[in-house]
Amino acid sequence: MKLQRLFIVPAVFGLLLGSCEADKVTSEEVLDTNQIDNSDRIILGVNTSETPTNLDQSTLDLISKNHLSALGAQREEMVLPGGEKREVIRVEGDIVMSLEELSGLDFQGYEDTHNKQYSTNALVSPQTITVIGYTGGSQALTTKERTALSWAIANYNRLNLNINFNLTFGTNYQNKDMVVYNNTVNNPSGAGGSAGFPSNGNPNKFVQIYGLSNYNTNVIEHVITHEIGHSVGFRHTDFFSRQSCGQNTNEGTAGVGANYIPGTPSGFDPTSIMLACFSNNEDGEFNSNDVTALNFLY
């Protein structure tokens, strides 16, 4: 089956924005890397390997300094709810951040251990995160997407973490911590979503999804849950290889570290909600390792 390109910022519940020491690990489950069928996987990210960059050398050097791949990195405009435009830099296909955010990354190094769950170097401070599902104009969430967002938020809240989410729907997003919106109108050829990483103890604010009208509510729930995961600090579970996509490409440390989370598998985890690719058969739920990672960090 032909793989469909998705534009989702890398995240894995194995990868969070908090520091975890490898010597805390007492036992690790090794999972079979052949437990997943890649034939129907939907790629989370854009293949930039053959795309010429439009960035100057100083920006490319900054990207490389933060241990991100500068190959095909692009400066582009991201359209916010209501039409406002924000200049961002897209790196490694599915990570979008401003130049200021890129400059503020603080890489602390990582241990290149395959298939474990990981976190980045910064977490969201304990708080109630206000989330709004956008309902205005051409960027409004559909009824199905609103249901999927509600399910995703409920899944996080039932874990009783030290972060919780207060969901409303409307258009007044400026004073909210996070806004989830449908940006298909500005991404007509893609399907998926994108988000950024936390900063200064706060979650990433803008979570966009697009091209999901032909998918069922569970798959949309999966995509939204995945993007919220990025927004609170998770990287892709298979960041080191994008193995869920049938690839062998290391996303690197993404400038925000990749710290192993104790109690999660050291082998490939074929059902994590934070895999770089997913299928059209997803149920939208956390697996047990996702829950372990969330409880360890939050």
Buried (B, 14 or more C-beta within 10 A) or exposed (E): EEBBBBBBBBBBBBBBBBBBEEEEBEEBEEBEBEEBEBEBBBBBBBBBEEBEBEBEEEBBEBBBBBBBBBBBBBBEEBBBBEEEEEEBBBBBBBBBBBBEBBEEBEBBEBEEBEBBBBBBBBBBEEEEBBBBBBBBEEBBBEEBBBBBBBBBBEBBBEBEBEBBBEBEBEBEBEEBBBBBBBBBEBBEEBBBBBBBBBBEEBBBBBBBBBBBEEBBBBBBBBBBBBBBBBBBBBBBBBBBBBBBBBBEBBBBBBBBBBBBBBBBBBBBBBBBBBBBBBBBEBEBBBBEBBBBBBBBBB
